[in-house]
Amino acid sequence: MHSLVCEYLGYSRYEDLGQFPDIRNQLLEIKLQTSPTIDLGWVLPNSTEELNVPALNECNPRHCDTRYAIFYAKTEDGLVTLTHLIVTTGEDFFTRFRKFNGKGINGKIQIPLPRNFFD
């Protein structure tokens, strides 16, 4: 999905470096959702914390300034079909999506794979 967005934005190469936001010079985060939840990572979209990106005309972009392109899709027989696209800013994110607090845990659970897992 990321490479398709880069192509449609007119980039001659894939611009996503795996950091937030996905396309840094566009302040654009891309999400492809095939489930009813969105993984937001460590920082809430409406946070006023500054991003770790260079200043733009002496303005330091914040997380809430980031734009989100959220693609909804369904999968069937190995085929992904896009069904919806929602574009919003981080500032307006929770006016479009309900925040679900779950058990209040704010952390990612990661498990290590055995060293020979891919052998």
C-alpha positions, 0 to 999 in steps of 0.5 A: 500500500505504501509503495502505491501511495508513493507512486500516486503522489508522483514519487519516482521511488519508494519514500517510506523509510519505516519511520513515523510518519511513513512519508516524512516530507508529506507528514503522511501516515498510511494505514491499511486495515483489514481488521476493526482496530488501528495500531497507532504505535506509541503516540496518540495522533492528537498529541501536541509533541513535536515530531522528530523531523526537520523544522519547516520554515521555522515551524516544528511539526507536531504529531497532531499536524500529521495526516493519516490516510486510512485504507479499509480493505477486505481480503478474500482468496489472497486478493485485497480489495480496498473498500474505504479511504479516510483522510484526517489530521492527527488533530481531528483523528478522534472526531473520526474514530472512537478511542478504545482504552482497552485495559489501559495498557500503553505498550506493545508486546513483542516476543523474540523468535528463535534464532533458527526460525527462518532456517 
